[in-house]
């Protein structure tokens, strides 16, 4: 088991113990272990028994060693035996803690998410003591959101699984010519089906290879002569392999990797779909040429703004990871990060970046170790010291300031003025209507100290929808106030949504690929931010952190000098 699996196991153990009203001190023990392990940098499997005891204590160290070796927790197995499976699944419902779940289970005989949704629809939950209509509405919304996203994957997870599948099948004795298609090739932020094309004139032999693979479980009822469908073991994620004759392979991959609006686009009386069907092609560029259209990269084939984009830009202008020269919006151990400021800086430099922006949480975010003024001053002194040691690499002094309920920023102006940049983000009171959310964000944008607008909707893909807001009004406000909008590159966020990149560029608003990294490994998420940006047509010229160190310094300085005295 890896660190995440062990942490998840202990977290589930604590919840189940609370559900069964076991000893509070024992529950707190598991919760403390989760807290300590989440801060850990080293893989648990690489630690000695003594090191595990130092991290988790004498009680939990040996248990972790056993879990790494493959044993299970007998206490967890016992709790799971006495807890209905549906009740365990209810723990995934946002807003439902163990105490409320116990009330639903023990006092009202509700033992599954399905029964819970029905009870919400029948207005039963609102009448229960300690619940009410607002809680009922929140539970129903969470259940419906979970149902709508069941079986779906974040792009980051889908891509990794796709790579595993390609590696597995390309290394078979019967080498398959295989390419990704569908949502994976479009690099959609959420993927609900893994789709591949196999080039072969012998579909039966392809079926035999797939049938023999230990990686998949076949669904005979949905498969056919030229389509093998099933699931990936053990996740149960749907997967399909479509067999295409060799002379149709390029066209078929293309047609199954673009939205209808893109395929039906035409310039000279023939659509891309018609062109793809017209003859045999050896590359996709020739399909576009046959239709009299410029080539569009796969991730942009959404049928939205891509042909409008190509009239003003060229494909080489699209942002790439190689264009990024700095990494901004990151956290360290001063707030809720896993690595020290120095470790985060050294790793950024090792990766080839010219500068790092540290923006730990502000003081209102007590849940995330937000920095009081004394800690801000301490961190800034350390940054000054490290900058002397690490030059020409530079650490910019930043903060992720909570946008308070009235739209104001954390800290008084004299403290805000000490930062090189400020990421303004909403982290609390997310249940806003569009008018309130828009007003709150615009107030923050109009604050002259705001440099970046952080994750503008607060969404967590597959976990919660974002708060609604008027994107056009917010982007217009950023244009008027010279505020950069981040594409939060964390795969759970990818926020601002790529669908608004074109409007931001149209209004002259810069975007920044920000990883929101809480550990060194988090820098790798920059890649997913670039993928999202490219889908929206983001160019290098409109990406803030493609600026050199000198250019970024000058921009931050000019922004600060414009603050009224």
ZIBEL-V323016 format. One record per residue. N is the residue number from 1. RES is the residue in three letters. PHI is phi in whole degrees, 0 to 359 (999 if undefined). NEAR is the number of other ideal C-beta (glycine too) atoms within 8 Angstrom. Layout:
n->N res->RES phi->PHI near->NEAR
n->N res->RES phi->PHI near->NEAR
//
This chain:
n->1 res->UNK phi->999 near->9
n->2 res->UNK phi->272 near->8
n->3 res->UNK phi->303 near->9
n->4 res->UNK phi->298 near->6
n->5 res->UNK phi->297 near->8
n->6 res->UNK phi->292 near->14
n->7 res->UNK phi->299 near->11
n->8 res->UNK phi->298 near->8
n->9 res->UNK phi->295 near->12
n->10 res->UNK phi->294 near->13
n->11 res->UNK phi->295 near->10
n->12 res->UNK phi->296 near->11
n->13 res->UNK phi->301 near->13
n->14 res->UNK phi->297 near->12
n->15 res->UNK phi->294 near->10
n->16 res->UNK phi->293 near->14
n->17 res->UNK phi->296 near->13
n->18 res->UNK phi->293 near->12
n->19 res->UNK phi->302 near->12
n->20 res->UNK phi->267 near->9
n->21 res->UNK phi->55 near->5
n->22 res->UNK phi->276 near->8
n->23 res->UNK phi->305 near->6
n->24 res->UNK phi->301 near->6
n->25 res->UNK phi->292 near->6
n->26 res->UNK phi->293 near->9
n->27 res->UNK phi->300 near->12
n->28 res->UNK phi->298 near->8
n->29 res->UNK phi->300 near->11
n->30 res->UNK phi->295 near->14
n->31 res->UNK phi->297 near->9
n->32 res->UNK phi->294 near->8
n->33 res->UNK phi->297 near->12
n->34 res->UNK phi->302 near->12
n->35 res->UNK phi->300 near->8
n->36 res->UNK phi->291 near->10
n->37 res->UNK phi->291 near->14
n->38 res->UNK phi->295 near->8
n->39 res->UNK phi->273 near->7
n->40 res->UNK phi->283 near->10
n->41 res->UNK phi->266 near->6
n->42 res->UNK phi->277 near->7
n->43 res->UNK phi->300 near->7
n->44 res->UNK phi->299 near->14
n->45 res->UNK phi->292 near->7
n->46 res->UNK phi->264 near->5
n->47 res->UNK phi->261 near->9
n->48 res->UNK phi->283 near->5
n->49 res->UNK phi->300 near->8
n->50 res->UNK phi->294 near->6
n->51 res->UNK phi->293 near->9
n->52 res->UNK phi->294 near->14
n->53 res->UNK phi->294 near->11
n->54 res->UNK phi->294 near->6
n->55 res->UNK phi->276 near->10
n->56 res->UNK phi->247 near->12
n->57 res->UNK phi->92 near->8
n->58 res->UNK phi->292 near->6
n->59 res->UNK phi->284 near->8
n->60 res->UNK phi->265 near->12
n->61 res->UNK phi->304 near->14
n->62 res->UNK phi->297 near->11
n->63 res->UNK phi->294 near->10
n->64 res->UNK phi->295 near->12
n->65 res->UNK phi->302 near->10
n->66 res->UNK phi->294 near->8
n->67 res->UNK phi->294 near->13
n->68 res->UNK phi->299 near->10
n->69 res->UNK phi->281 near->6
n->70 res->UNK phi->111 near->5
n->71 res->UNK phi->277 near->5
n->72 res->UNK phi->251 near->6
n->73 res->UNK phi->273 near->9
n->74 res->UNK phi->297 near->6
n->75 res->UNK phi->295 near->7
n->76 res->UNK phi->292 near->12
n->77 res->UNK phi->301 near->9
n->78 res->UNK phi->294 near->8
n->79 res->UNK phi->294 near->12
n->80 res->UNK phi->293 near->9
n->81 res->UNK phi->295 near->6
n->82 res->UNK phi->260 near->6
n->83 res->UNK phi->238 near->11
n->84 res->UNK phi->305 near->8
n->85 res->UNK phi->303 near->7
n->86 res->UNK phi->294 near->11
n->87 res->UNK phi->293 near->13
n->88 res->UNK phi->298 near->11
n->89 res->UNK phi->293 near->9
n->90 res->UNK phi->294 near->15
n->91 res->UNK phi->292 near->11
n->92 res->UNK phi->274 near->6
n->93 res->UNK phi->279 near->12
n->94 res->UNK phi->300 near->8
n->95 res->UNK phi->89 near->7
n->96 res->UNK phi->249 near->11
n->97 res->UNK phi->267 near->6
n->98 res->UNK phi->305 near->10
n->99 res->UNK phi->294 near->7
n->100 res->UNK phi->292 near->10
n->101 res->UNK phi->297 near->13
n->102 res->UNK phi->298 near->10
n->103 res->UNK phi->299 near->12
n->104 res->UNK phi->296 near->15
n->105 res->UNK phi->284 near->14
n->106 res->UNK phi->286 near->6
n->107 res->UNK phi->264 near->5
n->108 res->UNK phi->230 near->10
n->109 res->UNK phi->56 near->4
n->110 res->UNK phi->261 near->10
n->111 res->UNK phi->237 near->8
n->112 res->UNK phi->198 near->12
n->113 res->UNK phi->301 near->12
n->114 res->UNK phi->294 near->7
n->115 res->UNK phi->295 near->10
n->116 res->UNK phi->295 near->15
n->117 res->UNK phi->297 near->12
n->118 res->UNK phi->297 near->8
n->119 res->UNK phi->296 near->12
n->120 res->UNK phi->295 near->13
n->121 res->UNK phi->295 near->7
n->122 res->UNK phi->270 near->6
n->123 res->UNK phi->63 near->8
n->124 res->UNK phi->280 near->9
n->125 res->UNK phi->295 near->13
n->126 res->UNK phi->299 near->10
n->127 res->UNK phi->271 near->6
n->128 res->UNK phi->281 near->10
n->129 res->UNK phi->297 near->4
n->130 res->UNK phi->89 near->6
n->131 res->UNK phi->248 near->10
n->132 res->UNK phi->92 near->7
n->133 res->UNK phi->294 near->6
n->134 res->UNK phi->297 near->6
n->135 res->UNK phi->295 near->11
n->136 res->UNK phi->300 near->13
n->137 res->UNK phi->297 near->8
n->138 res->UNK phi->294 near->11
n->139 res->UNK phi->296 near->14
n->140 res->UNK phi->299 near->11
n->141 res->UNK phi->299 near->8
n->142 res->UNK phi->294 near->13
n->143 res->UNK phi->297 near->13
n->144 res->UNK phi->294 near->9
n->145 res->UNK phi->296 near->11
n->146 res->UNK phi->298 near->11
n->147 res->UNK phi->297 near->8
n->148 res->UNK phi->293 near->6
n->149 res->UNK phi->251 near->9
n->150 res->UNK phi->299 near->6
n->151 res->UNK phi->80 near->7
n->152 res->UNK phi->262 near->8
n->153 res->UNK phi->235 near->10
n->154 res->UNK phi->297 near->12
n->155 res->UNK phi->303 near->15
n->156 res->UNK phi->302 near->9
n->157 res->UNK phi->288 near->9
n->158 res->UNK phi->295 near->13
n->159 res->UNK phi->296 near->10
n->160 res->UNK phi->298 near->8
n->161 res->UNK phi->294 near->13
n->162 res->UNK phi->299 near->12
n->163 res->UNK phi->297 near->8
n->164 res->UNK phi->298 near->9
n->165 res->UNK phi->295 near->13
n->166 res->UNK phi->299 near->11
n->167 res->UNK phi->297 near->8
n->168 res->UNK phi->299 near->10
n->169 res->UNK phi->279 near->12
n->170 res->UNK phi->284 near->9
n->171 res->UNK phi->260 near->6
n->172 res->UNK phi->289 near->10
n->173 res->UNK phi->304 near->3
n->174 res->UNK phi->270 near->6
n->175 res->UNK phi->302 near->7
n->176 res->UNK phi->258 near->12
n->177 res->UNK phi->272 near->8
n->178 res->UNK phi->221 near->11
n->179 res->UNK phi->223 near->10
n->180 res->UNK phi->287 near->10
n->181 res->UNK phi->214 near->12
n->182 res->UNK phi->63 near->11
n->183 res->UNK phi->296 near->11
n->184 res->UNK phi->296 near->14
n->185 res->UNK phi->287 near->12
n->186 res->UNK phi->284 near->14
n->187 res->UNK phi->55 near->12
n->188 res->UNK phi->294 near->8
n->189 res->UNK phi->294 near->9
n->190 res->UNK phi->231 near->12
n->191 res->UNK phi->238 near->12
n->192 res->UNK phi->250 near->8
n->193 res->UNK phi->202 near->9
n->194 res->UNK phi->273 near->15
n->195 res->UNK phi->237 near->13
n->196 res->UNK phi->223 near->15
n->197 res->UNK phi->246 near->15
n->198 res->UNK phi->245 near->12
n->199 res->UNK phi->272 near->11
n->200 res->UNK phi->194 near->13
n->201 res->UNK phi->265 near->4
n->202 res->UNK phi->232 near->6
n->203 res->UNK phi->298 near->9
n->204 res->UNK phi->298 near->6
n->205 res->UNK phi->292 near->9
n->206 res->UNK phi->296 near->14
n->207 res->UNK phi->301 near->10
n->208 res->UNK phi->296 near->8
n->209 res->UNK phi->297 near->12
n->210 res->UNK phi->291 near->13
n->211 res->UNK phi->298 near->8
n->212 res->UNK phi->277 near->5
n->213 res->UNK phi->286 near->10
n->214 res->UNK phi->282 near->4
n->215 res->UNK phi->276 near->8
n->216 res->UNK phi->233 near->11
n->217 res->UNK phi->239 near->7
n->218 res->UNK phi->281 near->10
n->219 res->UNK phi->254 near->9
n->220 res->UNK phi->297 near->5
n->221 res->UNK phi->295 near->4
n->222 res->UNK phi->261 near->7
n->223 res->UNK phi->274 near->11
n->224 res->UNK phi->208 near->5
n->225 res->UNK phi->304 near->4
n->226 res->UNK phi->244 near->7
n->227 res->UNK phi->216 near->11
n->228 res->UNK phi->254 near->12
n->229 res->UNK phi->234 near->11
n->230 res->UNK phi->180 near->13
n->231 res->UNK phi->225 near->11
n->232 res->UNK phi->269 near->13
n->233 res->UNK phi->279 near->9
n->234 res->UNK phi->267 near->3
n->235 res->UNK phi->288 near->7
n->236 res->UNK phi->79 near->7
n->237 res->UNK phi->290 near->10
n->238 res->UNK phi->298 near->10
n->239 res->UNK phi->218 near->14
n->240 res->UNK phi->223 near->12
n->241 res->UNK phi->235 near->13
n->242 res->UNK phi->258 near->13
n->243 res->UNK phi->266 near->11
n->244 res->UNK phi->239 near->13
n->245 res->UNK phi->303 near->8
n->246 res->UNK phi->304 near->8
n->247 res->UNK phi->282 near->5
n->248 res->UNK phi->246 near->9
n->249 res->UNK phi->302 near->13
n->250 res->UNK phi->299 near->12
n->251 res->UNK phi->294 near->12
n->252 res->UNK phi->292 near->11
n->253 res->UNK phi->301 near->13
n->254 res->UNK phi->299 near->11
n->255 res->UNK phi->294 near->11
n->256 res->UNK phi->264 near->11
n->257 res->UNK phi->228 near->12
n->258 res->UNK phi->206 near->12
n->259 res->UNK phi->285 near->9
n->260 res->UNK phi->306 near->6
n->261 res->UNK phi->299 near->9
n->262 res->UNK phi->285 near->13
n->263 res->UNK phi->296 near->13
n->264 res->UNK phi->273 near->10
n->265 res->UNK phi->292 near->11
n->266 res->UNK phi->215 near->11
n->267 res->UNK phi->233 near->6
n->268 res->UNK phi->235 near->6
n->269 res->UNK phi->81 near->3
n->270 res->UNK phi->223 near->10
n->271 res->UNK phi->278 near->10
n->272 res->UNK phi->299 near->15
n->273 res->UNK phi->297 near->9
n->274 res->UNK phi->295 near->10
n->275 res->UNK phi->297 near->12
n->276 res->UNK phi->296 near->12
n->277 res->UNK phi->273 near->7
n->278 res->UNK phi->286 near->7
n->279 res->UNK phi->202 near->4
n->280 res->UNK phi->272 near->7
n->281 res->UNK phi->235 near->11
n->282 res->UNK phi->257 near->5
n->283 res->UNK phi->204 near->6
n->284 res->UNK phi->286 near->9
n->285 res->UNK phi->303 near->7
n->286 res->UNK phi->291 near->9
n->287 res->UNK phi->295 near->14
n->288 res->UNK phi->296 near->13
n->289 res->UNK phi->298 near->9
n->290 res->UNK phi->298 near->11
n->291 res->UNK phi->270 near->14
n->292 res->UNK phi->72 near->7
n->293 res->UNK phi->235 near->12
n->294 res->UNK phi->287 near->5
n->295 res->UNK phi->292 near->9
n->296 res->UNK phi->245 near->13
n->297 res->UNK phi->295 near->9
n->298 res->UNK phi->306 near->10
n->299 res->UNK phi->294 near->10
n->300 res->UNK phi->265 near->11
n->301 res->UNK phi->278 near->13
n->302 res->UNK phi->257 near->10
n->303 res->UNK phi->72 near->12
n->304 res->UNK phi->245 near->7
n->305 res->UNK phi->239 near->8
n->306 res->UNK phi->294 near->13
n->307 res->UNK phi->282 near->9
n->308 res->UNK phi->290 near->8
n->309 res->UNK phi->298 near->11
n->310 res->UNK phi->291 near->11
n->311 res->UNK phi->286 near->6
n->312 res->UNK phi->253 near->5
n->313 res->UNK phi->228 near->10
n->314 res->UNK phi->239 near->5
n->315 res->UNK phi->306 near->9
n->316 res->UNK phi->297 near->4
n->317 res->UNK phi->285 near->8
n->318 res->UNK phi->301 near->12
n->319 res->UNK phi->299 near->13
n->320 res->UNK phi->232 near->7
n->321 res->UNK phi->297 near->7
n->322 res->UNK phi->292 near->4
n->323 res->UNK phi->282 near->9
n->324 res->UNK phi->283 near->14
n->325 res->UNK phi->245 near->12
n->326 res->UNK phi->217 near->13
n->327 res->UNK phi->232 near->16
n->328 res->UNK phi->244 near->17
n->329 res->UNK phi->61 near->16
n->330 res->UNK phi->221 near->18
n->331 res->UNK phi->238 near->14
n->332 res->UNK phi->226 near->13
n->333 res->UNK phi->289 near->9
n->334 res->UNK phi->296 near->13
n->335 res->UNK phi->241 near->13
n->336 res->UNK phi->247 near->8
n->337 res->UNK phi->279 near->14
n->338 res->UNK phi->264 near->10
n->339 res->UNK phi->238 near->11
n->340 res->UNK phi->290 near->7
n->341 res->UNK phi->304 near->14
n->342 res->UNK phi->296 near->8
n->343 res->UNK phi->297 near->10
n->344 res->UNK phi->296 near->16
n->345 res->UNK phi->291 near->14
n->346 res->UNK phi->299 near->9
n->347 res->UNK phi->292 near->11
n->348 res->UNK phi->299 near->14
n->349 res->UNK phi->294 near->11
n->350 res->UNK phi->301 near->6
n->351 res->UNK phi->282 near->8
n->352 res->UNK phi->98 near->4
n->353 res->UNK phi->284 near->12
n->354 res->UNK phi->272 near->9
n->355 res->UNK phi->206 near->14
n->356 res->UNK phi->232 near->16
n->357 res->UNK phi->250 near->14
n->358 res->UNK phi->267 near->17
n->359 res->UNK phi->220 near->13
n->360 res->UNK phi->291 near->16
n->361 res->UNK phi->290 near->14
n->362 res->UNK phi->276 near->14
n->363 res->UNK phi->297 near->10
n->364 res->UNK phi->294 near->9
n->365 res->UNK phi->279 near->13
n->366 res->UNK phi->298 near->7
n->367 res->UNK phi->296 near->3
n->368 res->UNK phi->244 near->9
n->369 res->UNK phi->68 near->10
n->370 res->UNK phi->306 near->14
n->371 res->UNK phi->278 near->14
n->372 res->UNK phi->284 near->7
n->373 res->UNK phi->299 near->9
n->374 res->UNK phi->297 near->6
n->375 res->UNK phi->290 near->9
n->376 res->UNK phi->302 near->13
n->377 res->UNK phi->296 near->8
n->378 res->UNK phi->297 near->9
n->379 res->UNK phi->296 near->14
n->380 res->UNK phi->294 near->10
n->381 res->UNK phi->295 near->8
n->382 res->UNK phi->294 near->10
n->383 res->UNK phi->299 near->12
n->384 res->UNK phi->302 near->8
n->385 res->UNK phi->294 near->8
n->386 res->UNK phi->294 near->12
n->387 res->UNK phi->297 near->10
n->388 res->UNK phi->292 near->7
n->389 res->UNK phi->283 near->6
n->390 res->UNK phi->256 near->11
n->391 res->UNK phi->307 near->7
n->392 res->UNK phi->276 near->5
n->393 res->UNK phi->301 near->12
n->394 res->UNK phi->226 near->12
n->395 res->UNK phi->259 near->14
n->396 res->UNK phi->273 near->13
n->397 res->UNK phi->277 near->12
n->398 res->UNK phi->228 near->15
n->399 res->UNK phi->209 near->15
n->400 res->UNK phi->265 near->14
n->401 res->UNK phi->279 near->13
n->402 res->UNK phi->299 near->15
n->403 res->UNK phi->276 near->13
n->404 res->UNK phi->288 near->9
n->405 res->UNK phi->304 near->6
n->406 res->UNK phi->269 near->6
n->407 res->UNK phi->91 near->12
n->408 res->UNK phi->283 near->8
n->409 res->UNK phi->265 near->15
n->410 res->UNK phi->293 near->10
n->411 res->UNK phi->76 near->12
n->412 res->UNK phi->288 near->5
n->413 res->UNK phi->303 near->7
n->414 res->UNK phi->295 near->6
n->415 res->UNK phi->277 near->9
n->416 res->UNK phi->304 near->12
n->417 res->UNK phi->291 near->9
n->418 res->UNK phi->276 near->8
n->419 res->UNK phi->271 near->10
n->420 res->UNK phi->285 near->8
n->421 res->UNK phi->208 near->14
n->422 res->UNK phi->225 near->14
n->423 res->UNK phi->265 near->17
n->424 res->UNK phi->263 near->14
n->425 res->UNK phi->222 near->12
n->426 res->UNK phi->266 near->13
n->427 res->UNK phi->233 near->8
n->428 res->UNK phi->226 near->7
n->429 res->UNK phi->52 near->6
n->430 res->UNK phi->273 near->8
n->431 res->UNK phi->275 near->5
n->432 res->UNK phi->257 near->10
n->433 res->UNK phi->277 near->6
n->434 res->UNK phi->299 near->9
n->435 res->UNK phi->297 near->6
n->436 res->UNK phi->293 near->8
n->437 res->UNK phi->297 near->13
n->438 res->UNK phi->296 near->12
n->439 res->UNK phi->297 near->9
n->440 res->UNK phi->297 near->14
n->441 res->UNK phi->292 near->16
n->442 res->UNK phi->295 near->12
n->443 res->UNK phi->300 near->12
n->444 res->UNK phi->293 near->14
n->445 res->UNK phi->297 near->14
n->446 res->UNK phi->284 near->9
n->447 res->UNK phi->293 near->11
n->448 res->UNK phi->297 near->8
n->449 res->UNK phi->274 near->11
n->450 res->UNK phi->288 near->14
n->451 res->UNK phi->258 near->12
n->452 res->UNK phi->237 near->16
n->453 res->UNK phi->265 near->16
n->454 res->UNK phi->273 near->13
n->455 res->UNK phi->17 near->13
n->456 res->UNK phi->296 near->13
n->457 res->UNK phi->249 near->11
n->458 res->UNK phi->70 near->12
n->459 res->UNK phi->288 near->10
n->460 res->UNK phi->233 near->8
n->461 res->UNK phi->306 near->11
n->462 res->UNK phi->69 near->8
n->463 res->UNK phi->244 near->6
n->464 res->UNK phi->204 near->9
n->465 res->UNK phi->283 near->4
n->466 res->UNK phi->280 near->9
n->467 res->UNK phi->287 near->10
n->468 res->UNK phi->288 near->8
n->469 res->UNK phi->206 near->12
n->470 res->UNK phi->275 near->7
n->471 res->UNK phi->301 near->10
n->472 res->UNK phi->296 near->7
n->473 res->UNK phi->296 near->10
n->474 res->UNK phi->291 near->15
n->475 res->UNK phi->295 near->14
n->476 res->UNK phi->300 near->9
n->477 res->UNK phi->295 near->13
n->478 res->UNK phi->296 near->16
n->479 res->UNK phi->297 near->9
n->480 res->UNK phi->287 near->6
n->481 res->UNK phi->247 near->10
n->482 res->UNK phi->55 near->6
n->483 res->UNK phi->252 near->12
n->484 res->UNK phi->275 near->12
n->485 res->UNK phi->257 near->15
n->486 res->UNK phi->274 near->16
n->487 res->UNK phi->261 near->17
n->488 res->UNK phi->292 near->15
n->489 res->UNK phi->278 near->17
n->490 res->UNK phi->304 near->11
n->491 res->UNK phi->302 near->12
n->492 res->UNK phi->283 near->9
n->493 res->UNK phi->251 near->12
n->494 res->UNK phi->44 near->16
n->495 res->UNK phi->226 near->12
n->496 res->UNK phi->279 near->15
n->497 res->UNK phi->297 near->9
n->498 res->UNK phi->302 near->13
n->499 res->UNK phi->294 near->7
n->500 res->UNK phi->255 near->11
n->501 res->UNK phi->297 near->15
n->502 res->UNK phi->298 near->13
n->503 res->UNK phi->290 near->10
n->504 res->UNK phi->299 near->14
n->505 res->UNK phi->295 near->13
n->506 res->UNK phi->301 near->6
n->507 res->UNK phi->270 near->10
n->508 res->UNK phi->79 near->5
n->509 res->UNK phi->270 near->13
n->510 res->UNK phi->284 near->8
n->511 res->UNK phi->241 near->17
n->512 res->UNK phi->225 near->14
n->513 res->UNK phi->275 near->15
n->514 res->UNK phi->243 near->16
n->515 res->UNK phi->280 near->16
n->516 res->UNK phi->54 near->15
n->517 res->UNK phi->287 near->15
n->518 res->UNK phi->250 near->9
n->519 res->UNK phi->200 near->9
n->520 res->UNK phi->301 near->11
n->521 res->UNK phi->297 near->6
n->522 res->UNK phi->295 near->12
n->523 res->UNK phi->299 near->13
n->524 res->UNK phi->298 near->7
n->525 res->UNK phi->292 near->14
n->526 res->UNK phi->307 near->13
n->527 res->UNK phi->303 near->9
n->528 res->UNK phi->290 near->13
n->529 res->UNK phi->294 near->15
n->530 res->UNK phi->295 near->14
n->531 res->UNK phi->303 near->11
n->532 res->UNK phi->295 near->15
n->533 res->UNK phi->299 near->15
n->534 res->UNK phi->298 near->14
n->535 res->UNK phi->302 near->13
n->536 res->UNK phi->272 near->12
n->537 res->UNK phi->88 near->14
n->538 res->UNK phi->293 near->14
n->539 res->UNK phi->259 near->11
n->540 res->UNK phi->302 near->10
n->541 res->UNK phi->296 near->6
n->542 res->UNK phi->261 near->10
n->543 res->UNK phi->255 near->16
n->544 res->UNK phi->301 near->11
n->545 res->UNK phi->276 near->13
n->546 res->UNK phi->268 near->10
n->547 res->UNK phi->291 near->10
n->548 res->UNK phi->290 near->7
n->549 res->UNK phi->303 near->12
n->550 res->UNK phi->298 near->6
n->551 res->UNK phi->292 near->8
n->552 res->UNK phi->294 near->15
n->553 res->UNK phi->302 near->9
n->554 res->UNK phi->296 near->8
n->555 res->UNK phi->294 near->10
n->556 res->UNK phi->299 near->12
n->557 res->UNK phi->296 near->8
n->558 res->UNK phi->295 near->8
n->559 res->UNK phi->297 near->11
n->560 res->UNK phi->291 near->9
n->561 res->UNK phi->291 near->6
n->562 res->UNK phi->276 near->7
n->563 res->UNK phi->291 near->9
n->564 res->UNK phi->300 near->3
n->565 res->UNK phi->280 near->2
//
